Amino acid sequence: MGRFLKNRELESAAYVVRMPVGKNINGPQGPVNGLMRYNSTVDRPEAYYNNRWRSMQGNELNVPVKDIFLGDGSKTVFGNMSYSYPAGNEIFLFVFVHNVFQNPGVAFTVNNYEINFTSPPPRNHPIVVLHGVVNGSPFESIIAQPLPPPPIIPIIPTSTSTTTTTTTAGPGTTTTTAPAIVGVSAFTNGNFNNTTSSYSNQVTSLTGWKVYHQSIRLNGYSTFLDCATPSVRDFTMPGYEQLDGGTASAFHSVDFVDDTIGGVNSKALRMVIVGTTYTQNYVVRGPILVSNDYVNIQAGDRIQFNWKAVNKPLAFYVDENYDICAYLLSSTGCKSIVLLKATGSTTEWTTAAKTFTAADAGLYRFVFVSGSVDSSGQKVVGSQVYIDNIELIKA
C-alpha cells in the first residue's frame, strides 16, 4: 500500500506520526518484537522487544515520593504508604531505618499499602520509604495506586443510657429509639493513669478516650466527627490561613510518659507528629484526642488541663513550631467552644482553663488537636505535645 501514499517521506518539522493509543487490556494478544504503542494505562510510549513491552520515556527522572514512619521498638507493620504494592514487589522501594539501607524481601516485605519488617525498628528511629526512584517508570510489573484519603470515622459515645425506649406503632410492629446521650460530671481517666490501650484502623483506644491518627483542617468548614471544625487560623502570618492542613507525608503516634507537673509525678499522654509538607510553612495537624464522655456543663463550671510542647521532628536537624488547639464539641447542633489555640516554640508545662456562662450550657466532649507548623521553611514538621489532668470543675 505504501506506493500509493501521496507523501512517501515525512518532511522535517512538518509532519508527525501518531502512535496507536490504547490501554493494557486492549492487547494485542500476540505481540511481536518491533511493535510500538502509546499505553494510556500508564501514560507513556512503549516498544515491544525481548518478549515484553518496555518504556520509551528516555532519560526523564521521576520525582520520588517519601513516606516517613517512626519505630517504637515493638511494631513491625507500618502504613499507610503513599502507594500500594502487591506482595513480592519489595524491589520497587528504597527503605532506610535510621539512615541504614534495608535489604528488600529480607529486611522487609510489602502488602498493599503496608510495609512489614522482619524485626521491629528501634524506638524513635525514623523509617524512610522512597517511591519512584528508578529511571523511567518504577512500576514495570505493577500499576501503583495512590493512597485514598483516610475516612473520617465517627466515635460511638460510651456515656449513654443503658435502656432504650420502645413504642408500639401498630399490630405486630415496634420502633426502637436510639439511647439518649447522658452527660457526666467528670472525664474518665482524665489523668491518664490507666494506660490500657489498643490500636485498630488508625485509631488508638484508651480508657475513656480515642486518638485519631489523621490530619484535619481547622478552617470553619472542613469536617471532623461529622461537624465543621472551628476556625482558628492565624491571619497574622501571611498565607498561613491558606496552608492549614497540607501534608506530603506525616506520621502520628501516641504513648504514655512519666513526667513531673507542678512538682508532682504524673503519667501524661504524649502525641507525636513528624513528616514533610508540599509547600513551605504548611501546618500539619494530628493526632487528635477525643473524649468518649460527654460532660454536662452549666454556668460557672470550669474546664482546665495541663499541656506542654517540645519541637522535636526527630528525623531532621531543624526545629519546627508546634501548633495545637483544644475545643469542646456539643452533642447536638455541632456547636464548638475553643478552649486553647497556641503556636510557638518549646513550652514547658502550663495550665489552660475556661469558665463557662449560661449561654455555654450543654453536653460536650473534649477535642485536643496536636500538630506542627513548618516554621523553618524546610518543608518538614515535627512536634511532641503532652497533655494531662483534663478536669471539669463543677460550680
Secondary structure in CASP SS format (residue, H / E / C, confidence):
PFRMAT SS
TARGET T0000
AUTHOR 0000-0000-0000
METHOD secondary structure of the structure
MODEL  1
M C 1.00
G H 1.00
R H 1.00
F H 1.00
L C 1.00
K C 1.00
N C 1.00
R C 1.00
E C 1.00
L C 1.00
E C 1.00
S C 1.00
A C 1.00
A C 1.00
Y C 1.00
V C 1.00
V C 1.00
R C 1.00
M C 1.00
P C 1.00
V E 1.00
G E 1.00
K C 1.00
N H 1.00
I H 1.00
N H 1.00
G C 1.00
P C 1.00
Q C 1.00
G C 1.00
P C 1.00
V C 1.00
N C 1.00
G C 1.00
L C 1.00
M E 1.00
R E 1.00
Y E 1.00
N E 1.00
S C 1.00
T C 1.00
V C 1.00
D C 1.00
R E 1.00
P E 1.00
E E 1.00
A E 1.00
Y E 1.00
Y E 1.00
N C 1.00
N C 1.00
R E 1.00
W E 1.00
R E 1.00
S E 1.00
M C 1.00
Q C 1.00
G C 1.00
N C 1.00
E C 1.00
L C 1.00
N C 1.00
V C 1.00
P C 1.00
V E 1.00
K E 1.00
D E 1.00
I E 1.00
F E 1.00
L E 1.00
G C 1.00
D C 1.00
G C 1.00
S C 1.00
K C 1.00
T C 1.00
V E 1.00
F E 1.00
G C 1.00
N C 1.00
M C 1.00
S C 1.00
Y E 1.00
S C 1.00
Y E 1.00
P C 1.00
A C 1.00
G C 1.00
N C 1.00
E H 1.00
I H 1.00
F H 1.00
L E 1.00
F E 1.00
V E 1.00
F E 1.00
V E 1.00
H C 1.00
N C 1.00
V E 1.00
F E 1.00
Q C 1.00
N C 1.00
P E 1.00
G C 1.00
V C 1.00
A C 1.00
F E 1.00
T E 1.00
V E 1.00
N E 1.00
N E 1.00
Y C 1.00
E E 1.00
I E 1.00
N E 1.00
F E 1.00
T C 1.00
S C 1.00
P C 1.00
P C 1.00
P C 1.00
R C 1.00
N C 1.00
H C 1.00
P E 1.00
I E 1.00
V E 1.00
V E 1.00
L E 1.00
H E 1.00
G C 1.00
V C 1.00
V C 1.00
N C 1.00
G C 1.00
S C 1.00
P C 1.00
F C 1.00
E C 1.00
S C 1.00
I C 1.00
I C 1.00
A C 1.00
Q C 1.00
P E 1.00
L C 1.00
P C 1.00
P C 1.00
P C 1.00
P C 1.00
I C 1.00
I C 1.00
P C 1.00
I C 1.00
I C 1.00
P C 1.00
T C 1.00
S C 1.00
T E 1.00
S C 1.00
T C 1.00
T C 1.00
T C 1.00
T C 1.00
T E 1.00
T E 1.00
T E 1.00
A E 1.00
G E 1.00
P C 1.00
G C 1.00
T E 1.00
T E 1.00
T E 1.00
T E 1.00
T C 1.00
A C 1.00
P C 1.00
A C 1.00
I E 1.00
V C 1.00
G C 1.00
V E 1.00
S C 1.00
A C 1.00
F C 1.00
T C 1.00
N C 1.00
G C 1.00
N C 1.00
F C 1.00
N C 1.00
N C 1.00
T C 1.00
T C 1.00
S E 1.00
S E 1.00
Y E 1.00
S E 1.00
N C 1.00
Q C 1.00
V E 1.00
T E 1.00
S E 1.00
L E 1.00
T C 1.00
G C 1.00
W E 1.00
K E 1.00
V E 1.00
Y E 1.00
H C 1.00
Q C 1.00
S C 1.00
I C 1.00
R C 1.00
L C 1.00
N E 1.00
G C 1.00
Y C 1.00
S C 1.00
T E 1.00
F E 1.00
L C 1.00
D C 1.00
C E 1.00
A E 1.00
T C 1.00
P C 1.00
S E 1.00
V C 1.00
R C 1.00
D C 1.00
F C 1.00
T C 1.00
M C 1.00
P C 1.00
G C 1.00
Y H 1.00
E H 1.00
Q H 1.00
L C 1.00
D E 1.00
G C 1.00
G C 1.00
T C 1.00
A C 1.00
S E 1.00
A E 1.00
F E 1.00
H E 1.00
S E 1.00
V E 1.00
D E 1.00
F E 1.00
V E 1.00
D E 1.00
D E 1.00
T E 1.00
I E 1.00
G C 1.00
G C 1.00
V E 1.00
N E 1.00
S E 1.00
K E 1.00
A E 1.00
L E 1.00
R E 1.00
M E 1.00
V E 1.00
I E 1.00
V E 1.00
G E 1.00
T E 1.00
T C 1.00
Y C 1.00
T C 1.00
Q C 1.00
N C 1.00
Y C 1.00
V E 1.00
V E 1.00
R E 1.00
G E 1.00
P E 1.00
I E 1.00
L E 1.00
V E 1.00
S E 1.00
N C 1.00
D C 1.00
Y C 1.00
V E 1.00
N E 1.00
I E 1.00
Q C 1.00
A C 1.00
G C 1.00
D C 1.00
R E 1.00
I E 1.00
Q E 1.00
F E 1.00
N E 1.00
W E 1.00
K E 1.00
A E 1.00
V E 1.00
N C 1.00
K C 1.00
P C 1.00
L C 1.00
A C 1.00
F C 1.00
Y C 1.00
V C 1.00
D C 1.00
E C 1.00
N E 1.00
Y E 1.00
D E 1.00
I E 1.00
C E 1.00
A E 1.00
Y E 1.00
L E 1.00
L E 1.00
S E 1.00
S C 1.00
T C 1.00
G C 1.00
C C 1.00
K C 1.00
S E 1.00
I E 1.00
V E 1.00
L E 1.00
L E 1.00
K E 1.00
A E 1.00
T E 1.00
G E 1.00
S C 1.00
T C 1.00
T E 1.00
E E 1.00
W E 1.00
T E 1.00
T E 1.00
A E 1.00
A E 1.00
K E 1.00
T E 1.00
F C 1.00
T C 1.00
A H 1.00
A H 1.00
D H 1.00
A C 1.00
G E 1.00
L E 1.00
Y E 1.00
R E 1.00
F E 1.00
V E 1.00
F E 1.00
V E 1.00
S E 1.00
G E 1.00
S E 1.00
V E 1.00
D C 1.00
S C 1.00
S C 1.00
G C 1.00
Q C 1.00
K C 1.00
V E 1.00
V E 1.00
G E 1.00
S E 1.00
Q E 1.00
V E 1.00
Y E 1.00
I E 1.00
D E 1.00
N E 1.00
I E 1.00
E E 1.00
L E 1.00
I E 1.00
K C 1.00
A C 1.00
END
